[in-house]
Amino acid sequence: MGQVLIRKRLHESSQEFTDLDKLPPEVAIGILSHLNATDLCLAGCVWQHLANDQILWKGVCRSEFGFSPTGDLKASEYKRIFLQLDEATLTFNANPENGINYLLRYGLIENVPSQIAEFLYRNRKIHWRRRRDYLQKRPDVLQEIIGLENFKNLFLPNALRKFFAKNRPTNDRGEYLHLLIDAFSKRFSTCNPNLNINPEAIYVICFSLILLSVDLSSPHIRNKMSKREFIKNTKRAASIDEEFCGHLYDNIYLVGHVAPTDL
């Protein structure tokens, strides 16, 4: 009985893969839509008319770079744009200024902060160090990027973690960190007007959370800040509700650092 089952499975595995040409076009394209760019090119060697469909390549541009070209372009145009986006990303990760210049040269974006911000914000292949290097020199682009963030209904420490995951500060806690926190505070306040906490207070709270995170997570600090001390200091500095301060402390204590551990 066992040998019969083995022969049956070997026979089934030797059968050819279903020819996509025999399927309805919408079904075949749906199958190919799960492929990445490399596999889609390989599929094009067999099903050229299907793998070159403009819907597929537009989707690849969006999924791999978060970029969706506008206009009704031919399939070959979408493939060309994908290759240019890939080259621009590689160039940016080597030299940010050259990467942006590449995008401008081929007309993929216009030389305005909002479009540069869109490219950096949605492109998941951009290296965070190169992105940080560029944004330190372009605070106008940084402001546009932060404007794309949505912190609505997020608890402040969690919003700060989300923010720092994409916008890594420098280790020296210098001017760039203050610029990040200032921009974050304004955006968080805009997204959560119901909290009735002004950006200045949020700015102070953010630094309190960073200091508390370091205090509680550092093995070199023996006398940890107590909840009572944190509430007293933060309430006095930011003029916020005592219960809210307590929830902030609990979040850091239970969840951990709000910023990358190398901050």
Kinemage of the C-alpha trace (Angstrom):
@kinemage 1
@onewidth
@group {chain A} dominant
@subgroup {mainchain}
@vectorlist {calphas} color= white
{ca met a 1} P 0.000 0.000 0.000
{ca gly a 2} L 2.829 2.360 0.912
{ca gln a 3} L 4.618 1.761 -2.390
{ca val a 4} L 1.425 2.552 -4.308
{ca leu a 5} L 1.093 5.910 -2.528
{ca ile a 6} L 4.740 6.748 -3.210
{ca arg a 7} L 4.356 5.962 -6.921
{ca lys a 8} L 1.200 8.074 -7.054
{ca arg a 9} L 2.922 11.078 -5.459
{ca leu a 10} L 5.934 10.748 -7.752
{ca his a 11} L 3.594 10.685 -10.725
{ca glu a 12} L 1.748 13.772 -9.496
{ca ser a 13} L 4.977 15.692 -8.844
{ca ser a 14} L 6.221 14.925 -12.348
{ca gln a 15} L 3.209 16.564 -13.958
{ca glu a 16} L 3.828 19.934 -15.581
{ca phe a 17} L 2.851 23.183 -13.870
{ca thr a 18} L -0.421 24.605 -15.109
{ca asp a 19} L 0.120 26.768 -18.165
{ca leu a 20} L -1.025 30.281 -17.270
{ca asp a 21} L -2.024 30.827 -20.896
{ca lys a 22} L -4.834 28.347 -20.346
{ca leu a 23} L -6.256 30.329 -17.442
{ca pro a 24} L -8.492 33.412 -17.691
{ca pro a 25} L -6.254 36.520 -17.950
{ca glu a 26} L -7.482 37.980 -14.665
{ca val a 27} L -6.644 34.725 -12.852
{ca ala a 28} L -3.189 34.471 -14.438
{ca ile a 29} L -2.372 38.083 -13.602
{ca gly a 30} L -3.628 37.516 -10.066
{ca ile a 31} L -1.141 34.657 -9.687
{ca leu a 32} L 1.741 36.672 -11.117
{ca ser a 33} L 0.921 39.619 -8.850
{ca his a 34} L 2.401 37.662 -5.932
{ca leu a 35} L 5.856 37.653 -7.546
{ca asn a 36} L 8.642 40.108 -6.871
{ca ala a 37} L 10.429 41.921 -9.680
{ca thr a 38} L 13.095 39.238 -10.207
{ca asp a 39} L 10.595 36.391 -10.405
{ca leu a 40} L 8.317 38.461 -12.617
{ca cys a 41} L 11.162 38.923 -15.103
{ca leu a 42} L 11.777 35.171 -15.079
{ca ala a 43} L 8.085 34.515 -15.623
{ca gly a 44} L 8.258 36.867 -18.592
{ca cys a 45} L 10.575 34.406 -20.323
{ca val a 46} L 7.634 32.003 -20.538
{ca trp a 47} L 4.536 34.195 -20.395
{ca gln a 48} L 5.840 37.427 -21.877
{ca his a 49} L 2.469 38.985 -22.692
{ca leu a 50} L 1.217 38.303 -19.162
{ca ala a 51} L 4.343 39.178 -17.168
{ca asn a 52} L 4.664 42.513 -18.972
{ca asp a 53} L 1.203 43.652 -17.965
{ca gln a 54} L 1.264 47.266 -16.763
{ca ile a 55} L -0.885 46.465 -13.719
{ca leu a 56} L 1.773 44.047 -12.470
{ca trp a 57} L 4.692 46.434 -12.865
{ca lys a 58} L 2.804 49.331 -11.385
{ca gly a 59} L 2.084 47.086 -8.405
{ca val a 60} L 5.761 46.135 -8.107
{ca cys a 61} L 6.747 49.813 -8.071
{ca arg a 62} L 4.266 50.371 -5.275
{ca ser a 63} L 5.095 47.275 -3.203
{ca glu a 64} L 8.889 47.524 -3.373
{ca phe a 65} L 9.333 51.293 -3.352
{ca gly a 66} L 5.990 52.654 -2.182
{ca phe a 67} L 5.937 54.590 -5.433
{ca ser a 68} L 3.018 54.708 -7.841
{ca pro a 69} L 3.715 56.441 -11.162
{ca thr a 70} L 0.961 58.711 -12.368
{ca gly a 71} L -0.522 58.654 -15.836
{ca asp a 72} L -1.418 55.881 -18.263
{ca leu a 73} L 1.953 54.427 -19.211
{ca lys a 74} L 2.850 51.393 -21.272
{ca ala a 75} L 4.083 48.271 -19.533
{ca ser a 76} L 7.606 48.923 -20.758
{ca glu a 77} L 7.443 52.361 -19.127
{ca tyr a 78} L 6.540 50.874 -15.760
{ca lys a 79} L 9.397 48.403 -16.030
{ca arg a 80} L 11.744 51.243 -16.916
{ca ile a 81} L 10.523 53.257 -13.929
{ca phe a 82} L 11.060 50.263 -11.653
{ca leu a 83} L 14.661 49.904 -12.811
{ca gln a 84} L 15.237 53.632 -12.350
{ca leu a 85} L 13.752 53.562 -8.853
{ca asp a 86} L 15.972 50.624 -7.994
{ca glu a 87} L 19.040 52.454 -9.285
{ca ala a 88} L 18.035 55.648 -7.476
{ca thr a 89} L 17.666 53.743 -4.205
{ca leu a 90} L 21.052 52.058 -4.556
{ca thr a 91} L 22.614 55.401 -5.423
{ca phe a 92} L 20.954 57.121 -2.453
{ca asn a 93} L 22.218 54.438 -0.080
{ca ala a 94} L 25.732 55.147 -1.330
{ca asn a 95} L 25.399 58.927 -1.584
{ca pro a 96} L 22.076 60.603 -0.684
{ca glu a 97} L 22.611 63.744 -2.765
{ca asn a 98} L 23.478 61.712 -5.857
{ca gly a 99} L 20.405 59.547 -5.324
{ca ile a 100} L 18.066 62.539 -5.236
{ca asn a 101} L 19.808 64.055 -8.259
{ca tyr a 102} L 19.228 60.789 -10.134
{ca leu a 103} L 15.492 60.981 -9.402
{ca leu a 104} L 15.385 64.580 -10.594
{ca arg a 105} L 17.403 63.871 -13.726
{ca tyr a 106} L 14.977 61.197 -14.900
{ca gly a 107} L 11.879 63.131 -13.903
{ca leu a 108} L 10.704 60.634 -11.293
{ca ile a 109} L 10.070 63.447 -8.809
{ca glu a 110} L 10.088 67.226 -8.843
{ca asn a 111} L 12.579 69.238 -6.842
{ca val a 112} L 10.143 70.108 -4.069
{ca pro a 113} L 10.348 68.953 -0.422
{ca ser a 114} L 6.974 67.182 -0.504
{ca gln a 115} L 7.933 64.835 -3.362
{ca ile a 116} L 11.381 64.103 -1.952
{ca ala a 117} L 9.678 63.336 1.363
{ca glu a 118} L 7.242 60.936 -0.317
{ca phe a 119} L 10.123 58.997 -1.861
{ca leu a 120} L 12.024 58.719 1.428
{ca tyr a 121} L 8.952 57.991 3.539
{ca arg a 122} L 7.466 55.196 1.431
{ca asn a 123} L 10.637 53.553 0.136
{ca arg a 124} L 11.399 50.699 2.525
{ca lys a 125} L 14.769 49.999 0.896
{ca ile a 126} L 16.318 53.290 1.964
{ca his a 127} L 19.019 52.747 4.591
{ca trp a 128} L 18.163 54.578 7.794
{ca arg a 129} L 21.675 56.020 8.206
{ca arg a 130} L 21.706 57.550 4.725
{ca arg a 131} L 18.208 58.866 5.264
{ca arg a 132} L 19.280 60.467 8.526
{ca asp a 133} L 22.385 61.964 6.912
{ca tyr a 134} L 20.223 63.569 4.253
{ca leu a 135} L 17.499 64.824 6.590
{ca gln a 136} L 20.024 66.468 8.884
{ca lys a 137} L 20.835 68.756 5.965
{ca arg a 138} L 17.228 69.114 4.787
{ca pro a 139} L 14.937 70.081 7.683
{ca asp a 140} L 12.330 71.177 5.132
{ca val a 141} L 12.081 67.598 3.843
{ca leu a 142} L 12.021 66.282 7.414
{ca gln a 143} L 9.013 68.470 8.183
{ca glu a 144} L 7.197 67.070 5.153
{ca ile a 145} L 8.001 63.490 6.173
{ca ile a 146} L 6.680 63.992 9.681
{ca gly a 147} L 3.553 65.518 8.179
{ca leu a 148} L 2.899 62.137 6.532
{ca glu a 149} L 2.850 60.357 9.894
{ca asn a 150} L -0.435 59.509 11.570
{ca phe a 151} L -0.329 59.347 15.370
{ca lys a 152} L -4.069 59.562 15.912
{ca asn a 153} L -5.279 57.690 19.018
{ca leu a 154} L -1.780 56.399 19.783
{ca phe a 155} L -0.540 56.550 23.350
{ca leu a 156} L 2.338 59.020 23.464
{ca pro a 157} L 5.167 56.531 24.259
{ca asn a 158} L 3.939 54.176 21.533
{ca ala a 159} L 3.768 57.024 19.028
{ca leu a 160} L 7.310 57.997 19.979
{ca arg a 161} L 8.509 54.427 19.401
{ca lys a 162} L 6.844 54.379 15.998
{ca phe a 163} L 8.441 57.709 15.165
{ca phe a 164} L 11.958 56.730 16.254
{ca ala a 165} L 11.722 53.425 14.376
{ca lys a 166} L 11.722 55.425 11.131
{ca asn a 167} L 13.637 58.507 12.233
{ca arg a 168} L 16.699 57.397 14.132
{ca pro a 169} L 18.360 60.175 16.142
{ca thr a 170} L 22.086 60.666 16.452
{ca asn a 171} L 23.977 59.269 19.426
{ca asp a 172} L 25.109 62.655 20.681
{ca arg a 173} L 21.564 63.832 21.503
{ca gly a 174} L 22.406 67.108 19.838
{ca glu a 175} L 20.535 69.561 17.664
{ca tyr a 176} L 19.056 66.911 15.380
{ca leu a 177} L 17.352 65.146 18.297
{ca his a 178} L 15.805 68.435 19.412
{ca leu a 179} L 14.636 69.053 15.848
{ca leu a 180} L 13.037 65.595 15.710
{ca ile a 181} L 11.282 65.969 19.048
{ca asp a 182} L 10.038 69.450 18.198
{ca ala a 183} L 8.557 68.284 14.888
{ca phe a 184} L 7.101 65.155 16.490
{ca ser a 185} L 5.482 67.170 19.286
{ca lys a 186} L 3.706 69.451 16.844
{ca arg a 187} L 2.506 66.560 14.701
{ca phe a 188} L 1.331 64.497 17.682
{ca ser a 189} L -0.594 67.473 19.025
{ca thr a 190} L -2.233 68.007 15.628
{ca cys a 191} L -3.235 64.339 15.381
{ca asn a 192} L -4.654 64.264 18.919
{ca pro a 193} L -6.397 67.576 19.651
{ca asn a 194} L -8.709 65.842 22.132
{ca leu a 195} L -5.815 65.396 24.582
{ca asn a 196} L -5.622 69.151 25.120
{ca ile a 197} L -1.849 68.998 25.536
{ca asn a 198} L 0.062 71.687 23.692
{ca pro a 199} L 3.214 70.927 21.654
{ca glu a 200} L 5.451 72.588 24.245
{ca ala a 201} L 4.231 70.214 26.957
{ca ile a 202} L 4.585 67.204 24.649
{ca tyr a 203} L 8.150 68.294 23.896
{ca val a 204} L 8.990 68.250 27.611
{ca ile a 205} L 7.241 64.914 28.151
{ca cys a 206} L 9.173 63.312 25.279
{ca phe a 207} L 12.509 64.149 26.848
{ca ser a 208} L 11.220 62.933 30.206
{ca leu a 209} L 10.311 59.621 28.574
{ca ile a 210} L 13.728 59.320 26.944
{ca leu a 211} L 15.488 59.981 30.245
{ca leu a 212} L 13.203 57.540 32.054
{ca ser a 213} L 13.865 54.914 29.381
{ca val a 214} L 17.607 55.274 29.859
{ca asp a 215} L 17.245 55.230 33.631
{ca leu a 216} L 15.150 52.058 33.761
{ca ser a 217} L 17.019 50.137 31.056
{ca ser a 218} L 20.623 50.974 31.897
{ca pro a 219} L 22.452 48.339 33.963
{ca his a 220} L 24.856 51.042 35.135
{ca ile a 221} L 22.182 52.968 37.049
{ca arg a 222} L 21.539 51.280 40.364
{ca asn a 223} L 19.058 53.693 41.907
{ca lys a 224} L 16.197 53.660 39.426
{ca met a 225} L 13.745 56.525 39.207
{ca ser a 226} L 10.574 55.696 41.084
{ca lys a 227} L 7.095 56.239 39.749
{ca arg a 228} L 6.504 58.871 42.398
{ca glu a 229} L 9.627 60.804 41.356
{ca phe a 230} L 8.719 60.655 37.670
{ca ile a 231} L 5.181 61.883 38.295
{ca lys a 232} L 6.418 64.708 40.499
{ca asn a 233} L 9.062 65.915 38.033
{ca thr a 234} L 6.990 65.537 34.858
{ca lys a 235} L 3.828 67.000 36.322
{ca arg a 236} L 5.740 70.060 37.472
{ca ala a 237} L 7.598 70.523 34.172
{ca ala a 238} L 4.716 69.885 31.769
{ca ser a 239} L 1.669 70.771 33.879
{ca ile a 240} L -0.233 67.591 33.042
{ca asp a 241} L -2.551 65.266 34.912
{ca glu a 242} L -1.010 63.052 37.592
{ca glu a 243} L -2.878 59.960 36.402
{ca phe a 244} L -1.607 60.495 32.851
{ca cys a 245} L 1.953 60.740 34.178
{ca gly a 246} L 1.457 57.459 35.985
{ca his a 247} L 0.337 55.730 32.798
{ca leu a 248} L 3.420 57.074 31.025
{ca tyr a 249} L 5.700 55.578 33.661
{ca asp a 250} L 3.898 52.231 33.558
{ca asn a 251} L 4.279 52.039 29.789
{ca ile a 252} L 8.040 52.577 29.901
{ca tyr a 253} L 8.409 50.171 32.806
{ca leu a 254} L 6.446 47.401 31.078
{ca val a 255} L 7.187 47.935 27.368
{ca gly a 256} L 10.689 49.374 27.451
{ca his a 257} L 12.732 52.072 25.754
{ca val a 258} L 10.964 54.587 23.516
{ca ala a 259} L 14.048 55.100 21.370
{ca pro a 260} L 16.640 52.822 19.756
{ca thr a 261} L 18.956 51.411 22.389
{ca asp a 262} L 21.979 53.198 20.933
{ca leu a 263} L 20.466 56.629 21.625
